[in-house]
Amino acid sequence: MDSISFDELNDNQIKEFEKLADDYSYSLQMINLFIENNKLDCDEVWDKANQAYDNDMSYAPNED
């Protein structure tokens, strides 16, 4: 599958991306707040979060 540039997205695709980007930003902020409120080790928690992400991605289809 050939890639397109971001500039080639239509208005609906841009709106969808912006919503996903907002959700992503909110999730990052909530994890940081969770770390701060619970006085957790930042690196340890982010390692766990990244591992969870890696595990989720192992089920994603491979486009190669």
C-alpha positions in Angstrom: 0.0 0.0 0.0 1.4 3.4 -1.0 1.5 6.2 1.5 0.0 9.5 1.1 1.1 12.8 2.7 -0.9 14.4 5.6 -1.7 17.2 3.2 -3.7 14.8 1.0 -6.2 14.0 3.7 -9.8 15.1 3.2 -11.6 17.1 5.8 -13.2 14.1 7.5 -9.9 12.4 7.8 -8.3 15.5 9.3 -11.1 15.8 11.8 -10.7 12.1 12.7 -6.9 12.6 13.1 -7.4 15.7 15.3 -9.8 13.7 17.6 -7.3 10.8 17.8 -4.5 13.3 18.6 -6.5 15.0 21.3 -7.3 11.6 22.8 -3.7 10.6 22.7 -2.6 13.8 24.4 -5.2 13.4 27.1 -4.1 9.9 27.8 -0.5 11.0 28.2 -1.5 13.8 30.5 -3.6 11.4 32.6 -0.8 8.9 32.9 1.5 11.7 34.1 -1.0 12.9 36.6 -1.5 9.3 37.8 2.3 9.0 38.3 2.4 12.3 40.2 -0.6 11.7 42.4 0.7 8.3 43.4 4.3 9.3 43.8 5.4 6.6 41.4 8.7 6.2 39.6 8.2 7.9 36.2 10.5 5.6 34.3 9.1 2.5 35.8 5.5 3.4 35.0 6.3 4.5 31.4 8.2 1.3 30.9 5.1 -0.6 31.9 2.9 1.6 29.7 5.2 1.1 26.7 5.3 -2.6 27.3 1.5 -2.6 27.2 1.6 -0.7 24.0 4.1 -3.1 22.5 1.9 -6.1 23.5 -1.2 -4.4 21.9 0.7 -3.8 18.7 1.7 -7.4 18.5 -1.9 -8.1 17.4 -1.9 -5.3 14.8 -1.7 -6.4 11.2 1.7 -6.1 9.7 1.6 -4.2 6.4 5.0 -5.3 5.3 
